Amino acid sequence: MVACSHGGAAVPPKGWQAVPGAVTTWTTGSGANRQQYAYVRAQFGGTLQDLASAVTIDVLLHYRAARLKESVPFPPCPGAAGVATFTLPNGLTLQDGFTVRNGQSVRTSYIRPSGQPVDPNVTDAMQSALCITPG
């Protein structure tokens, strides 16, 4: 397993602004170029595979007409976390990162306009949230 930093911290993408009233949601850009990143931690009694299924079901139920594009290991820490990518009908892409650790799920969601490259600051934030440092 590749080691990553922090291990579960709600770290915002560098340079992004907090959403007023939301503790763990940040945005950048405006209008058609607006992007959003969020972090959620919750109790979870299953495995990483169980969480992968739950993420897919949650997104498909929450976003009408969403389509699963792929669900793969998260490259900075394969085997410890995954990322599911969905296309949304309104021209957006959703990447939902996830891991299970100590009876809790950690999920990140990143919404950006389809076709726009991934912000490297989001990858760093996801790595801080999803990956662990070996003890």
Buried (B, 14 or more C-beta within 10 A) or exposed (E): EEEBEBBBEBBBBEEBEEBEEEEBBBBBBEEEEEBBBBBBBEEBEEEBEEBBEBBBEBBBEEBEEBEEBEBEEBEBBEEBBBBBBBBBEEEBBBBBBBBBBEEEBBBBBBBBBEEEEBBEBBBBBBBBBBBBEEE
